[in-house]
Amino acid sequence: MKTHLLAVAAIAIASTAAVSTPPAEAQARRSQHQVCENVRVKQINSKDDNRLIGTGVGAVAGGLIGNQVGGGKGKTLATVAGAVGGGYAGNRIQKSHQDKNASYTTERRCRWVDD
């Protein structure tokens, strides 16, 4: 009976010692505090996140228009410039349409910072 009581007492003392010592992570965070902020997150509801369709259509249209200008090497330069400019314009136009159709959510993000 005495050995049973001694064993229970030893377990009780050991478990209190284990509970009272905070883990190393908690000790390290004593000189830190948590900073949280609400962040607005945009979710694009499109299958073409890279706007490849708008860029491609714009480049083709710009190239066709540029091809109508100039002659000789100037015509080639105008075609390339039209394709580049049209590709950029098409990309921006598609981005504008995607932004109008995007949904926005607010997420809470937290991080630990040093004191």
C-alpha positions as CSV (number, residue, x, y, z in Angstrom):
1,M,0.0,0.0,0.0
2,K,2.9,2.4,0.9
3,T,4.6,1.7,-2.4
4,H,1.3,2.4,-4.3
5,L,1.0,5.8,-2.5
6,L,4.6,6.6,-3.2
7,A,4.2,5.8,-6.9
8,V,1.1,8.0,-7.1
9,A,2.9,10.9,-5.3
10,A,6.0,10.5,-7.6
11,I,3.8,10.7,-10.7
12,A,1.9,13.7,-9.4
13,I,5.1,15.6,-8.6
14,A,6.6,14.7,-12.0
15,S,3.5,15.7,-13.9
16,T,3.4,19.1,-12.1
17,A,7.0,19.8,-12.9
18,A,6.4,18.9,-16.6
19,V,3.3,21.2,-16.7
20,S,4.9,24.1,-15.0
21,T,7.9,24.4,-17.4
22,P,6.7,26.2,-20.5
23,P,7.9,24.9,-23.9
24,A,10.9,26.4,-25.5
25,E,8.7,28.1,-28.2
26,A,6.7,29.9,-25.5
27,Q,9.9,31.0,-23.7
28,A,11.3,32.4,-27.0
29,R,8.1,34.3,-27.6
30,R,8.2,36.2,-24.3
31,S,10.1,39.0,-26.1
32,Q,7.7,39.0,-29.0
33,H,4.2,40.1,-29.6
34,Q,1.6,39.2,-32.2
35,V,0.5,41.7,-34.8
36,C,-2.7,41.0,-36.7
37,E,-4.2,43.0,-39.6
38,N,-7.1,42.6,-42.0
39,V,-5.9,42.2,-45.6
40,R,-8.1,42.6,-48.6
41,V,-7.6,39.7,-51.0
42,K,-8.7,39.8,-54.7
43,Q,-9.9,36.6,-56.2
44,I,-10.0,36.7,-60.0
45,N,-12.9,34.7,-61.4
46,S,-11.3,33.8,-64.7
47,K,-9.6,30.8,-66.3
48,D,-7.1,33.1,-68.0
49,D,-5.2,34.6,-65.0
50,N,-2.2,35.6,-67.2
51,R,-4.4,37.4,-69.7
52,L,-3.0,35.5,-72.6
53,I,-6.1,35.8,-74.7
54,G,-6.2,39.6,-74.4
55,T,-2.5,39.8,-75.2
56,G,-2.7,37.5,-78.2
57,V,-5.8,39.2,-79.7
58,G,-4.3,42.6,-79.1
59,A,-1.0,41.6,-80.7
60,V,-2.6,40.2,-83.8
61,A,-4.9,43.3,-84.2
62,G,-1.9,45.7,-83.6
63,G,0.2,43.8,-86.0
64,L,-2.4,43.9,-88.7
65,I,-2.9,47.6,-88.2
66,G,0.9,48.2,-88.2
67,N,1.3,46.3,-91.4
68,Q,-0.9,48.8,-93.2
69,V,1.6,51.6,-92.4
70,G,4.8,52.3,-94.2
71,G,6.7,50.3,-96.8
72,G,9.9,48.2,-96.9
73,K,11.8,48.0,-93.6
74,G,9.4,50.7,-92.2
75,K,6.5,48.4,-92.8
76,T,8.2,45.6,-90.9
77,L,9.1,47.9,-88.0
78,A,5.5,49.2,-88.0
79,T,4.1,45.7,-87.9
80,V,6.4,44.7,-84.9
81,A,5.6,48.0,-83.1
82,G,1.9,47.5,-83.7
83,A,2.0,43.9,-82.4
84,V,3.9,44.9,-79.2
85,G,1.6,47.9,-78.6
86,G,-1.5,45.9,-79.4
87,G,-0.4,43.1,-77.1
88,Y,0.2,45.5,-74.2
89,A,-3.2,47.2,-74.9
90,G,-5.0,43.9,-75.1
91,N,-3.4,42.8,-71.8
92,R,-4.5,46.0,-70.0
93,I,-8.0,45.8,-71.4
94,Q,-8.5,42.2,-70.3
95,K,-7.0,43.1,-66.8
96,S,-9.6,45.9,-66.5
97,H,-12.4,43.5,-67.3
98,Q,-11.1,40.9,-64.8
99,D,-10.8,43.5,-62.1
100,K,-14.5,44.5,-62.6
101,N,-15.5,40.9,-62.2
102,A,-13.2,40.0,-59.3
103,S,-14.5,39.3,-55.9
104,Y,-12.8,40.7,-52.8
105,T,-12.6,39.1,-49.3
106,T,-11.0,40.2,-46.1
107,E,-8.6,37.8,-44.3
108,R,-7.1,38.3,-40.9
109,R,-3.3,37.6,-41.0
110,C,-1.2,37.5,-37.9
111,R,2.6,37.4,-37.4
112,W,5.0,37.5,-34.5
113,V,7.3,40.5,-34.2
114,D,10.2,41.2,-31.8
115,D,9.8,43.7,-29.1
